[in-house]
Amino acid sequence: MHVGIFGTGLTDSSERILKKILDENHISSSKIGTKSKNKKSDCVFVLGGDKGVRNYFHRTFDASIPVLGINESESDGFLSQLDLKQLPSLISRIKKMDFETEQVTRLGVKIDGKNVYPVLNDVAVFSSRSAMLMEHTLRVNGDEVWHDSSDGIIISTPIGSSAYSMSAGGPVIFQDSDVFGIISVNSIDITRRPLVVSNASVIEVDEISSRLHCEVVLDGLDRYKVKNSVEATNYEPSANIIRLKKDTTAISAIAKKVKLAEELFNMPPSSKLLLKILEYEGSMSQKELVKKTMLPDRTVRLAMSHLLEKGYVKKKVSIRDSRQKIYEISKLINSDLQQ
């Protein structure tokens, strides 16, 4: 058996631990993305949690190879269900290829007629400046559905429906559903409602305009300028995700999200934003959180104190810089949600 290893910004210790586990079980491995020609992998281990898995599928790698998402710390995800400490107890099953795989839908995206990488969660279109209206026309399979003025529009996959889309009031969609969700964010038309369409649909957002230029945001990571149109369609092949634990099903994942939303309803807005960023992006330092949220340093510090006090977030010393603290979502939240 041969395993490919992928991860952006891998820590040396995590890579060493993973290599040691594989070597002890007589499994050969190689790092994906190196200039040397890689041996064909039977499966790929992706470090970095959900963010790492999204980064992997944003690249032009073979999507048919089963992928196991691994968190470097004790936290669960939707695309990655294991942390590195749990791997030794499950490696024998992986060696025997004793696991199930889930086909996770991806969205193919064109911006002004040009292809960009497919996304796992969502594609969003917004004005380049927040709190500024954007006009757009939505068409599904060539038919105009609406012409709207709103903060923006989000098109999500089933797995992405419990991320940004849900925060904006969109529907939560079971992961095995063959549909996409569409939501116009804060529309000036109070009758505007989210849509659910077949994933065989061609979704077009065109006649895009705002006082400033507009941007397309892919999976919450990369931004691209858009002049007029965005097209989203089902992308083949789907992402092939390894599932080893029965409790990581579509229903349990959605139940976690709903329960979490209920528990955190009364949390201060700044704390909610930090928790959302940590959930979506993974472990981050306070400096990175300030940059990502664009909140004042003092606001981030107070919000983080609240999250630490409630046990929603934990901190640890950065392996790269012992003077720096890293914050991540606590395992406590996940165990509470599973009760």
N, C-alpha and C positions, 0 to 999 in steps of 0.2 A: 504493500500500500504506500502511496505517495501523497503527501499533504502539502498544499501551497499555503504560505503564510502571507497575510496582507494586513497592513495597518499604517495609517499616516501619523507621523509623530510618535512612533513606538518608543516606549522607555526601554532601556537596555535590560533592566531587570525582568520586565514582563516577557521580552523576547527570549531571554535566557531560560526563564522558567518553562515557557512553552516548548522550547527546543529540548529541554531536559526531559519533560514528560513524554515527548514523542520518541526520543532516543531510547529511553528506558523501556518503551513498549515496542522497540524495533520497527519504528515507522519512519521512513525517510521523509525529508521535507526540504523545501527551498522557498526563498522569499520571492514573492511575486512583484514584478516591477523593476527588477534588476536588469542590467543590460545583457547579462549572460542568458543563454537560451535555457528556459525552464523545462524540466521534465513534465509530461502530462500529469495533472493532479487528479486523484480520485475524488477529493473534496478540498475545500478551501476553508481555513480557519481565519476569521477576520477579527482582529483585536480593535478595541475602541468603541464597543457597544453599538447602539443603533446608528450613531453618527458614522462609525467606521463602516458599517454595512452599506449605508447610503453612499458613502464615498466610493466603496468598491464597485457598486453597480453604476455609478456615474462614469466610470472608466470603460474602456472598450475591451473588457475581459469576457471570457466565455461564460454567459449567464446560465448555461445548461448544467454546469458543474455545481453540485450541492454545496451550500455555504453555511458554515456554523458561525454565528455571531457570538463573540466572547467579550464580556465586560472585564476590564482590568481590576475593577473594585467590586464590592458587594452591592450591586444594584441590578435590577431587572429591567428589561426593555421589551418592546414589541417585536423587534427583529432579532434581537439577541437575548437568549433566555438563560445563559450560563455565566457565572463569573469564573475566573481563572482557577480559584481554589476548588471548584466542583469538578473540574475537568478530569483529574486522575481517577475518580470513581466511575466515570462514564467512558473513558477512553477505550476500554475493551469492546464495548458495544459499537463504537465508531469504527474500530478496526475490523469488526465483522460486518460492517455496513448495516447494523441492526438499528435502523432509525427510520422515521417517516419524514417526508419532505412536503413542504407547503408551497404551492405556486402562488406567489404574491404579485398582484397586478402592477404593471408599470404604465405610466403615461408617456407617450411620445409627444414631443413639443416642437413646433415650428414658430419662429419669431420673424415676422415680415418675410415669410416664405423660406427661411433658412433653418435647417435642422439643428437642434442643440441636443444635449444628452437627455435620455429618458429619466423620469423621476419616479420615486417610490411613494412619496407622500402627497405633494400638491404642487400646482403651479398657480402663482398669484400675480395679479397685475394691479399696480398702484401708481399714484402720482409719486414723483421723486421726493416730494415734500409732504410730510404727514399733515392731516387735517385740511387737505385741499381736494376738492371734488374732481372726479375723473368721469368723463362721459364715455360711454361705450355702447356697442350693439352686440347682443348675444344671438348667435345663430346655431341651431342644432340640425344637422343633416341638410343644411342650406336654407332652412326656414327660419325667419326672424322670430325670436321669442320675446325679446324686449329691447327697447332703447332706454338706457338708464343713466342717471347721475348718482354716483355713490363714492365712498372712499376707495372702492376697488372691487375686484372680483376674484374668487378663489375656485379653482377646479380641483377636486380631491379624489384620490383612490379610496377604496374601502378602508385600508389601513391608515390613510392620511385623514380620514373623516373624524378621527378622535384626537387630532392634533390641532393645527391652526383653525381649521374649518369649524370644529366644535366650539372653540373659544369665541368665534364670530357668530354663533347661533345656528350653525349648520347641523344637518342630521347625522346621527351616529349610525354607521352602516356596518353590518356584519361582514367580516373579512372574506367570506366565501361567496359574497353577492357579486353578480356580474353587472355592476353598475358604477357610475361616477356621480359624485355630488357637485352641485354648482351653487354658490351663494354670492349674492351681491351684498357687499359689506356696507352697512349703514346707509342704505338707499334713501333718497329723499322721498321716494314713493313708499308710503307706509303700508301699502298692500303687497309690496314685493315679498315673495317667499322663496326659500331655497328650493332647488329642483333636484330630482334624482332621475338620471337618464341611463339608458342601456350603454354598456361599455363598447358596444359596436357602433356607437354614434360618432360622428365627426363634430366636434365642438369648436366653434369659431367665435373669437372676440375681436371685433374690428371697429373701425371708425373711432379708435382710441384717441382721446385728446384731453388736455388739461392746460392750465395756465403755464405750467412748467412741463418738462419732458416726463414721460411715464416709464416705468421699469417693470420688467418681469422678474419675479423672484422664484427660483427653482429650489424646492425642498428647504426653503428658509435659509439657503446658503449663498448661492451666487445670484448676482443681479445683472440684467442685460437691458440696455435701452431698447425701447420699442417705438416705432414711428406710427404704425397703423394697425397691425393685426397679430393675433396669436392663435395658433391652431393646436388642439389637443386631441389625440386619438389613442386607442389601446395599442400598447407596444409589445411586440413579440420578439424573443421569448420572454415569459414572465421570470421573475426572480425565483430561484430554487433554494428555499430556506430549510435547513435541517431543524427538525423538532425532536427533542429527546425527552421532554417532560410533558406529561399529559395535562398538567394544569395550565399550560400556556396555549389555550384554545382561543378562538375568536370570541366566544361568549365570556370567558373569564377575563380576557383583556379588556373588553368593553365594560364589564362589571367593575373592574378596577378604576377605570376612568370615571364612571358615573359616581362611584362611591367617593373618589378623591374630590370630585367637583362639589359634592354635598358637604364634605368635611371642611373644605377650604373656602366656602362661599363667603364667609365673613372676614376673610383675611384682608389686610390692607393691600391696595392695588400694587404698590411697589414690591411687596413680598410675593404676590401672585406672579408678577412679571419675572422676578428672579427664579422662582420655582419652575416656571414654564421654560425659561431659557436653559436651566440646568437639566430639565427633563429632555429637552429637544437636542441640546448641544453636548451634554455630558459634563464631566468635571471641568471646572474653570476657576481661575484665581479671581480675587476681588477686582484687580486691575482689568482683567478681561471682561468681567461683568459690567463694569462702568463703561467700557468702550462699546460693548454689545447693546446695552440698554439705553445708553446716552443719558443716564440719570446722574445727578450730582454724587460725588464720592460719599458725602455724608448720608444721603438717602439710601444708597446701596448698603452702607455699613449698618444703619439702623434696621433696614429690612432684613439683612442677613442675621442680625442679632435676634430678631423675632423668630426667624425660621429655625435657628439653632436652639433657642429656648423651647420651642414647641416640639423639637425632635424631628422636624421634617427634613433637615439638612445636617450633614456632619462635615467636619473639616479634618484635614490631614496635612502633613508636611509634604511639600512637593519633592519628588525624587530628583528632579532636575536642579532645584534650587532650595536648599534647606531653610533659607530665610523666608520663603514664600509659602503661604497657606493655600490649599486647594479645597474647593467646596463641591460637594456632590449630594444628590438626593439620598436620604437615609434608607436603609433596608427596612426600617421600622414602618415606613409608609406602606411598602408593598405587603409586609406581613399583616398589617392592620386591614388592608383591603381584601386579603384572602380569607379573613375570618367570616 
